Amino acid sequence: MSADEKVKTIKLRANENLSTLFVDVLAINKREDGMYYLRFATNLPEGWKEQARMIIPEGNLKQMLNALCSLCDYYPVKSVKKESNSS
């Protein structure tokens, strides 16, 4: 078996009726059940317009974010909170 035959591919059935959306903002919130709530929005002259909402499990969200970071070659670093000296 060649290396190409060992690679698993995902067969995606595309829905050609879906619109392609331009988004400016991705907001992510963690729910109490451990799922994540994603909201995509666009800034229009009339104001902000929500384009799409999704709920996604943590493992799938991490895979998605890893793919986006890899594609953009951007790996953000978590900022360290400074401790305040209250003396």
C-alpha positions as CSV (number, residue, x, y, z in Angstrom):
1,M,0.0,0.0,0.0
2,S,1.5,3.4,-1.0
3,A,1.6,6.4,1.3
4,D,-1.2,8.1,-0.8
5,E,-3.5,5.1,-0.2
6,K,-3.0,5.3,3.6
7,V,-4.1,9.0,3.8
8,K,-7.8,9.3,4.9
9,T,-9.8,11.9,3.0
10,I,-13.1,13.4,4.1
11,K,-15.8,13.2,1.4
12,L,-17.8,16.4,1.7
13,R,-21.1,16.8,0.0
14,A,-21.2,20.4,-1.0
15,N,-24.4,22.3,-0.9
16,E,-24.2,24.5,-3.9
17,N,-27.2,26.6,-2.7
18,L,-25.3,28.1,0.2
19,S,-24.1,31.7,-0.1
20,T,-20.5,32.6,0.4
21,L,-20.4,35.1,3.3
22,F,-17.8,37.8,4.0
23,V,-17.2,38.2,7.8
24,D,-15.3,40.7,9.8
25,V,-15.7,39.2,13.3
26,L,-15.7,35.8,14.8
27,A,-17.0,35.6,18.4
28,I,-16.6,32.4,20.5
29,N,-18.3,31.7,23.7
30,K,-18.1,28.5,25.9
31,R,-21.4,27.1,26.9
32,E,-22.2,25.4,30.2
33,D,-22.5,22.0,28.4
34,G,-18.9,22.2,27.1
35,M,-19.9,23.1,23.6
36,Y,-18.8,26.3,21.9
37,Y,-21.1,28.9,20.3
38,L,-19.6,30.7,17.3
39,R,-21.0,33.8,15.7
40,F,-19.8,35.4,12.5
41,A,-20.7,39.1,11.8
42,T,-20.0,41.7,9.2
43,N,-19.7,45.4,9.6
44,L,-22.0,47.1,7.1
45,P,-22.8,50.8,6.6
46,E,-26.2,50.2,8.3
47,G,-24.5,48.5,11.3
48,W,-23.3,45.0,12.3
49,K,-25.1,42.1,10.7
50,E,-24.8,38.6,12.1
51,Q,-24.1,36.2,9.2
52,A,-24.0,32.8,10.8
53,R,-24.1,30.9,14.1
54,M,-22.7,27.5,14.9
55,I,-22.4,25.2,17.9
56,I,-19.3,23.0,17.8
57,P,-17.6,20.5,20.3
58,E,-14.3,21.5,21.8
59,G,-12.2,18.9,19.9
60,N,-13.6,20.0,16.5
61,L,-13.1,23.7,17.4
62,K,-9.5,23.1,18.2
63,Q,-9.0,21.2,14.9
64,M,-10.6,24.1,13.1
65,L,-8.5,26.8,14.9
66,N,-5.3,24.7,14.3
67,A,-6.1,24.5,10.6
68,L,-6.8,28.3,10.4
69,C,-3.6,29.2,12.3
70,S,-1.6,26.8,10.1
71,L,-3.0,28.2,6.9
72,C,-2.4,31.8,8.0
73,D,1.0,31.0,9.6
74,Y,-0.2,32.9,12.7
75,Y,0.0,31.3,16.1
76,P,-1.2,33.8,18.8
77,V,0.3,33.6,22.2
78,K,-1.9,33.8,25.3
79,S,-1.1,37.0,27.2
80,V,0.0,36.7,30.8
81,K,-2.0,38.7,33.3
82,K,0.1,41.1,35.4
83,E,-0.3,40.8,39.1
84,S,-1.1,44.1,40.8
85,N,0.8,45.1,44.0
86,S,-1.7,46.3,46.5
87,S,0.6,47.3,49.3
